[in-house]
Amino acid sequence: MTVDVFTREQPDQLATGRRTLALFPGQGSQRPGMAAWITGYPVAEEVFQRADDILGIPLTRLCVEGTADQLRATDVAQPAIVATSLALSAVRAQQGSVPAAVAGHSLGEFTALAVAGVLDEDAVLRLVRRRGELMAEVSHRYDGAMSAVIGLAAEQVDALCAQVTSGVVGVANYNQPTQTVVSGAAAAVADLEDLARVAGATKVVRLKVAGAFHSPLMADIADVFGAELDRYTLHPPSTPVLSAVTADYVADPTEIRALLRGQLLAPVRWVETVRRATADGYDDLVELGPGQVLTGFSRRIAPDLTSTAISTPEQHG
């Protein structure tokens, strides 16, 4: 389903004449001290206090003073990143900065949906905590791996995956035109890495992740997570949502529910998503959350757009 993104005028657009697409990062963006800025911002502190109460873990402490090792666990990293992005978005909204549309990379889609009013923040925090727990369980069950292939076109990587016979392996993230992440059984990923080097990849990097995310190895948890999703009411978005599962706008709650379940297995189509944003005439891409991974991707995909990473309220974009 396609939404006419030109019909809504948000406060920041009216003030500046520019249209902003807010981008929310996924797992891997976590870093020590990523929420150290929240002191003195009551709306941000409230987000974290609710997260502590709802999840029963000291998320505030972990995001303010936790170590990299403490933040690396999937079931901690996911709510930590989402809470940090939600807190930052709440502060910016209070300051009058509201995006024309939102998009998220994998986990970041949950943040985008909360900002768009599809799910309330409490529900999103519970869902991403459960999502992280389930993904961690699969990681213990299967010997999975992920690897970034740099220097080859995505079509080449797709073709190489099809040549691997030692196990399941496929594309997990289309991050940049020449950076593609593959995911699957560890032996199959190793074989893919060898094929990529022979094919001329400039670099092949094994990722430090707990399992084979966005691959068929996640099928075991898709139904379980789907049942978890069914416990919550989803609403039509108040702000257009550009899904990185389809690189298209999504507005129907039933479709959104299916995409959130399916994204566990489906690749992240980030290149197509940013190109869609370019085609739809956005002026600025603003990454809200820890790190600047999506900003780096966006600058390589769409160099003519203004891409800015904002990880504290003091930064502007």
Phi, psi and omega in degrees: 000135181253136179252138175286103186280358182265002185268346184254130176248115182264162184306317182292328178293317181297326183282325188247343184076006181248151182249125186250134170255117178276133181246137182240128187283163180250192183299141185109343179274349182298149179202151180303139177074016188291342177241023180296342183281351192289338180301128181094357176243092186305321181292327177287317178298325179294319177303313183288325178296318177297319180298317177301315183292317184289317188270341180072022176231154182280065186297321179302309181300318181296321183279342179266318186226008180290158179274167178300320179296319179294328182273351187282330182303133186304319183284350173260316184301319186295306177294332179296314180294315181296315180298319180296317179292320178295318179297316179295319179296322180296319178295315181295322178297320178297329179277358177094011180259105182237127183287158175287331180199169183225154175207153179220150179267108179057248177311323182299341177295330178293320176298314180302318181292325176293316180297326180276000177079013179287319176232144177285161187298322180298317180297318180297318179298317178295318183294317183287330174296314179293320177302315179296320178298316181294319180294325177294321178300315179297322181297328177282336185277325184237150175271085183253167181203163175224149182212141177264127178254120185243135176102357176243148175293152181302323180297324177294319180293318175305314182294322179293321178302321181293340181276343184283129182244358185275357181161181182282132174206139180201176180285132178258321182221124168266087191275317180218165179305328179235031170222111185232131180260132177251158185211147177160201178299140186304318180295321180290322177296320178299319178294321178297319179300317179297315180297321181294320179296317179297325182284352176108015176301136180285334179202143174230121188238117174289126184278147179271074179235165187275349183188190185265076182288153181056045177219167178301342178294346177274359184301329181302330185256354184299315180292322180295316180291325176301319178295324177296317178300324183295346179283346187245149176271130176254141182246155173300142184293142174275343176232137181306137180245122177261112185276133177277356174283322184245349187058036180217165179284146180228132183226337182279123182303325179295319178293319179299318179300316180295322180292322180294326175288314185288336183293343176299329183255336189272153177287155175273117184265066186288323178300313180295324181296314180291323177294326175296319177299320178296313181297329182273002170085022174291146180267323187229138171249120184239117179273123182246111181146185181291141174082186180215032181298312183293328178296318176298316177300311186298321181294331178277330180280317185226074185296342181279346177272155174275118181242127185227138175258127180236115181243356174219156180295341180288339179278152184232151177178000000 
